[in-house]
Amino acid sequence: MEKEDFSFEVIGLDKGNRLDKFLTAKFCGKFSRSFIQKLIKENGVLVNGAPAKSHHKICGGESIKIFIPKPVQSSIKAEAIPLDIVYEDEDLAVINKPQGMVVHPAPGNYDGTLVNALLWHCKNLSGIGGVLKPGIVHRIDKGTSGLLVVAKTDLAHKELAKQFKLKTVKKIYIAMVKGIVQLDNGIIELPIGRSTRDRKKMAVKFDNCKDAVTQYRVLERFADATLLEIILTTGRTHQIRVHMAHIGHPLLGDAKYGTRGGMGRTALHAKTLGFTHPATKKRVEFTSELPEDMQKLIASQSCDSNRALE
């Protein structure tokens, strides 16, 4: 694809619309809103010959020029890393990610990631996520194991992203937390934002934040730990870890938010993932077994509980 330029006049009927929303609608889904916003931020959109902000309100009669840069060829290398592919077709793939694997390249992790492995295993991946995130619709933390869906086409990516935004994706996790959770069921509705004390952490806060909802159900109680099933209706960064730590029950092995030890990584597994297939429009659901390290952790907690009763 070569560099593309567009130029047009805005009619009065569009008066009052935000620039980013207007352009997203103008191109009928060809470009995502996040792509348009990035383009505006990089001065790739001129309104009456001058750069503008995403929140600029259309007045009607403006002259808009858009400069779409030529796609940058990915410099991320394909690596023959084994993948546990739960399901795959021409539109998407569902991967059971092992703990310890980073989802996409970032400073300090430019190889050995899921993306490096995907580039080896898949001929095509969605390009909406950019050069460093081909196919990546959502992510789970490095220390978390379990399921995530990868898009092979831009259409599949857009449809799946819409479902995540509308909160219609089913996401169930299994977690082991410190202490005895008293309520059998609970809902944590607390907004999450970047910590002002440590920019590498997230925190419950009420300014510069996003809504976050975490539901939990007790599966088993041990001597000083509780096994939980957790359902997410939102998907904020570190959401489960932040919410559980906030109520005094940090995940075992989560040094960033309160506990060490355990099995050497955060005791969290993305067990179930359900969504509407972007091509067939049928509801699909996938489940993965608990990895061996979490099974051993549960067994060790059971032994500790038995000793405590003696």
C-alpha positions as CSV (number, residue, x, y, z in Angstrom):
1,M,0.0,0.0,0.0
2,E,1.4,3.4,-1.0
3,K,1.0,6.7,0.9
4,E,-2.5,8.1,0.6
5,D,-3.7,11.7,0.8
6,F,-7.3,12.8,1.1
7,S,-8.9,16.3,0.8
8,F,-12.5,17.4,1.1
9,E,-14.8,20.1,2.3
10,V,-17.0,19.6,5.4
11,I,-20.7,20.3,5.0
12,G,-22.9,22.1,7.5
13,L,-24.7,18.9,8.5
14,D,-21.6,17.7,10.4
15,K,-21.5,20.8,12.5
16,G,-20.7,20.1,16.2
17,N,-19.1,16.7,15.7
18,R,-15.6,15.9,17.1
19,L,-12.9,15.8,14.5
20,D,-11.8,12.3,15.3
21,K,-15.4,10.9,15.4
22,F,-16.2,12.7,12.2
23,L,-13.2,11.3,10.3
24,T,-13.7,7.7,11.6
25,A,-17.3,7.8,10.3
26,K,-16.2,9.5,7.1
27,F,-14.0,6.5,6.2
28,C,-16.7,4.0,7.1
29,G,-14.4,1.9,9.3
30,K,-11.5,1.8,6.9
31,F,-9.4,3.3,9.7
32,S,-10.0,2.8,13.4
33,R,-10.6,5.8,15.7
34,S,-7.4,5.2,17.6
35,F,-5.5,5.3,14.2
36,I,-7.2,8.6,13.4
37,Q,-6.4,10.0,16.8
38,K,-2.7,9.0,16.3
39,L,-2.7,10.6,12.9
40,I,-4.1,13.9,14.3
41,K,-1.6,13.9,17.1
42,E,1.2,13.5,14.6
43,N,-0.1,16.4,12.5
44,G,-1.3,14.2,9.7
45,V,-4.6,16.0,9.6
46,L,-4.9,19.7,8.7
47,V,-8.1,21.7,9.2
48,N,-8.0,24.9,7.1
49,G,-4.3,24.3,6.6
50,A,-3.4,24.0,10.3
51,P,-3.0,21.1,12.7
52,A,-5.9,20.4,15.0
53,K,-6.8,18.4,18.1
54,S,-9.0,15.3,18.2
55,H,-11.6,17.1,20.2
56,H,-11.8,20.0,17.7
57,K,-15.5,20.7,17.0
58,I,-16.5,20.8,13.3
59,C,-18.1,24.1,12.3
60,G,-19.0,23.3,8.7
61,G,-17.3,24.6,5.6
62,E,-13.8,23.6,6.7
63,S,-11.2,22.3,4.3
64,I,-9.6,19.1,5.7
65,K,-6.5,17.4,4.3
66,I,-5.4,14.0,5.6
67,F,-2.0,12.4,5.0
68,I,-1.9,8.6,5.5
69,P,1.7,7.5,5.7
70,K,2.9,4.4,3.9
71,P,2.8,1.4,6.3
72,V,6.1,0.7,7.9
73,Q,7.4,-2.8,7.3
74,S,7.6,-4.8,10.5
75,S,11.1,-5.2,11.8
76,I,10.0,-7.8,14.4
77,K,11.5,-11.2,13.6
78,A,9.6,-14.4,13.3
79,E,10.7,-17.0,15.8
80,A,10.0,-20.7,15.9
81,I,8.6,-20.7,19.4
82,P,6.1,-23.5,20.2
83,L,2.5,-22.3,20.7
84,D,-0.5,-24.0,22.3
85,I,-3.1,-23.1,19.7
86,V,-6.6,-24.0,21.1
87,Y,-8.4,-23.0,17.9
88,E,-7.5,-21.5,14.5
89,D,-9.3,-20.5,11.3
90,E,-8.7,-17.9,8.5
91,D,-10.0,-15.1,10.7
92,L,-8.6,-15.7,14.1
93,A,-6.7,-17.9,16.5
94,V,-7.1,-18.6,20.2
95,I,-3.9,-19.1,22.0
96,N,-3.2,-20.7,25.5
97,K,-0.3,-18.4,26.5
98,P,2.2,-19.8,29.0
99,Q,3.2,-17.7,32.0
100,G,6.5,-15.9,31.4
101,M,5.7,-14.9,27.8
102,V,5.3,-11.3,27.0
103,V,2.4,-10.7,24.5
104,H,4.0,-8.1,22.2
105,P,7.5,-6.5,21.8
106,A,8.3,-3.5,24.0
107,P,11.4,-1.9,25.5
108,G,13.4,-4.7,27.1
109,N,11.4,-7.5,25.3
110,Y,11.9,-7.4,21.6
111,D,12.1,-11.2,21.1
112,G,10.6,-14.3,22.6
113,T,7.2,-12.7,22.7
114,L,3.8,-14.1,21.5
115,V,4.0,-11.8,18.5
116,N,7.4,-13.2,17.5
117,A,5.9,-16.7,17.7
118,L,2.7,-15.7,15.8
119,L,4.8,-14.2,12.9
120,W,6.3,-17.7,12.5
121,H,3.1,-19.6,12.7
122,C,0.7,-17.4,10.8
123,K,0.9,-16.1,7.2
124,N,-1.4,-13.2,7.9
125,L,-2.1,-11.0,11.0
126,S,-4.2,-7.9,11.4
127,G,-2.2,-4.7,11.0
128,I,-4.5,-2.5,13.1
129,G,-2.4,-2.9,16.2
130,G,0.6,-1.4,14.5
131,V,4.1,-2.7,13.7
132,L,4.8,-4.0,17.2
133,K,1.3,-5.5,17.8
134,P,0.2,-7.4,14.7
135,G,-2.9,-9.4,15.4
136,I,-3.1,-8.3,19.1
137,V,-6.6,-7.4,20.1
138,H,-6.1,-7.6,23.9
139,R,-3.4,-8.8,26.2
140,I,-2.7,-10.6,29.5
141,D,0.3,-9.9,31.7
142,K,3.6,-11.7,31.3
143,G,3.1,-13.6,34.6
144,T,-0.4,-14.6,33.7
145,S,-1.2,-17.8,31.8
146,G,-4.2,-18.6,29.7
147,L,-6.4,-17.7,26.8
148,L,-6.4,-14.8,24.4
149,V,-7.7,-14.3,20.9
150,V,-5.6,-13.1,18.0
151,A,-7.0,-11.5,14.8
152,K,-5.7,-12.5,11.4
153,T,-7.7,-9.9,9.4
154,D,-8.5,-6.2,10.0
155,L,-12.2,-7.0,9.8
156,A,-11.9,-9.6,12.5
157,H,-9.8,-7.2,14.6
158,K,-12.4,-4.4,14.4
159,E,-15.3,-6.8,15.2
160,L,-13.5,-8.3,18.2
161,A,-12.3,-4.9,19.5
162,K,-15.9,-3.7,19.3
163,Q,-17.0,-6.6,21.5
164,F,-14.4,-5.9,24.1
165,K,-15.5,-2.2,24.1
166,L,-19.1,-3.2,24.5
167,K,-18.2,-5.7,27.3
168,T,-19.8,-8.7,25.6
169,V,-16.6,-10.8,25.7
170,K,-16.8,-13.5,28.4
171,K,-13.6,-13.6,30.5
172,I,-13.2,-15.9,33.5
173,Y,-10.0,-16.3,35.5
174,I,-8.8,-18.5,38.3
175,A,-6.7,-16.9,41.0
176,M,-5.2,-17.7,44.4
177,V,-5.2,-14.8,46.8
178,K,-3.6,-14.3,50.2
179,G,-5.9,-14.6,53.3
180,I,-9.4,-15.9,53.8
181,V,-12.0,-14.1,51.7
182,Q,-15.1,-14.0,53.9
183,L,-17.9,-13.5,51.3
184,D,-18.7,-16.4,49.0
185,N,-19.5,-13.9,46.2
186,G,-18.5,-10.3,45.7
187,I,-18.4,-7.4,43.2
188,I,-15.6,-4.8,43.3
189,E,-16.6,-1.6,41.4
190,L,-13.7,0.8,41.8
191,P,-12.1,3.0,39.1
192,I,-8.5,2.3,38.2
193,G,-5.8,4.7,36.9
194,R,-2.0,5.2,36.8
195,S,-0.5,5.4,40.2
196,T,0.9,8.8,41.1
197,R,3.5,7.2,43.4
198,D,4.8,4.7,40.9
199,R,4.2,5.1,37.2
200,K,4.8,1.4,36.6
201,K,1.8,0.5,38.7
202,M,-1.9,1.0,38.6
203,A,-4.1,2.0,41.5
204,V,-7.7,2.6,42.7
205,K,-8.2,6.3,42.2
206,F,-11.0,8.7,41.4
207,D,-9.3,11.2,39.0
208,N,-7.7,10.4,35.6
209,C,-9.2,6.9,35.8
210,K,-11.5,4.5,34.1
211,D,-14.4,2.4,35.5
212,A,-13.5,-1.1,36.5
213,V,-15.7,-4.0,37.6
214,T,-14.5,-7.3,39.0
215,Q,-16.8,-10.1,40.2
216,Y,-15.5,-13.0,42.2
217,R,-16.7,-16.3,43.6
218,V,-14.9,-18.4,46.3
219,L,-14.0,-21.9,45.0
220,E,-12.1,-23.1,48.1
221,R,-10.6,-21.7,51.3
222,F,-7.3,-22.9,52.7
223,A,-5.3,-22.1,55.9
224,D,-4.2,-18.6,54.7
225,A,-5.3,-18.4,51.1
226,T,-8.4,-18.5,49.0
227,L,-9.0,-19.9,45.5
228,L,-11.3,-17.7,43.4
229,E,-13.1,-17.7,40.1
230,I,-13.1,-14.1,38.8
231,I,-15.2,-12.7,36.0
232,L,-14.2,-9.4,34.3
233,T,-16.7,-7.2,32.6
234,T,-14.0,-4.5,32.0
235,G,-10.4,-5.1,31.1
236,R,-8.2,-2.5,32.7
237,T,-4.4,-2.9,33.1
238,H,-3.7,-5.1,36.1
239,Q,-7.4,-4.9,37.1
240,I,-7.6,-8.2,39.0
241,R,-4.3,-7.6,40.8
242,V,-5.2,-4.0,41.8
243,H,-8.7,-4.8,42.9
244,M,-7.8,-7.8,45.0
245,A,-4.9,-6.0,46.6
246,H,-7.1,-3.1,47.4
247,I,-9.5,-5.2,49.4
248,G,-6.6,-6.8,51.3
249,H,-6.3,-10.0,49.3
250,P,-3.4,-9.6,46.9
251,L,-2.7,-12.5,44.5
252,L,-0.1,-15.0,45.7
253,G,3.3,-14.3,44.0
254,D,2.4,-10.8,43.0
255,A,5.4,-8.8,44.3
256,K,4.3,-5.6,42.5
257,Y,1.0,-5.4,44.5
258,G,1.8,-7.0,47.8
259,T,3.0,-10.7,48.0
260,R,6.0,-12.8,47.2
261,G,6.7,-16.5,47.3
262,G,4.0,-18.9,46.0
263,M,5.1,-20.4,42.7
264,G,7.4,-17.7,41.5
265,R,4.8,-15.8,39.5
266,T,1.4,-14.3,39.9
267,A,-1.2,-17.0,40.7
268,L,-3.6,-16.0,37.9
269,H,-4.9,-18.0,34.9
270,A,-7.2,-16.9,32.1
271,K,-9.4,-20.0,32.0
272,T,-12.4,-19.2,29.8
273,L,-12.8,-16.9,26.8
274,G,-16.1,-16.5,24.9
275,F,-17.1,-14.1,22.1
276,T,-19.1,-13.9,18.9
277,H,-17.1,-15.1,15.9
278,P,-16.6,-12.0,13.7
279,A,-17.2,-14.0,10.5
280,T,-19.8,-16.7,11.4
281,K,-21.6,-14.5,13.9
282,K,-22.0,-17.6,16.1
283,R,-21.1,-17.5,19.8
284,V,-18.0,-19.5,20.7
285,E,-16.4,-20.3,24.0
286,F,-13.0,-21.8,24.9
287,T,-11.6,-23.2,28.1
288,S,-8.1,-24.2,29.2
289,E,-6.9,-26.4,32.0
290,L,-5.0,-25.0,34.9
291,P,-1.2,-25.1,34.2
292,E,0.9,-27.6,36.3
293,D,2.4,-24.9,38.5
294,M,-1.0,-23.7,39.7
295,Q,-2.2,-27.2,40.2
296,K,0.8,-27.8,42.4
297,L,0.2,-24.6,44.3
298,I,-3.4,-25.6,45.1
299,A,-2.2,-29.0,46.2
300,S,0.3,-27.5,48.5
301,Q,-2.3,-25.2,50.0
302,S,-4.5,-28.2,50.6
303,C,-1.7,-29.9,52.5
304,D,-1.1,-26.8,54.6
305,S,-4.8,-26.6,55.5
306,N,-4.8,-30.3,56.5
307,R,-1.8,-29.7,58.8
308,A,-3.5,-26.7,60.3
309,L,-6.5,-28.9,61.3
310,E,-4.3,-31.5,63.0
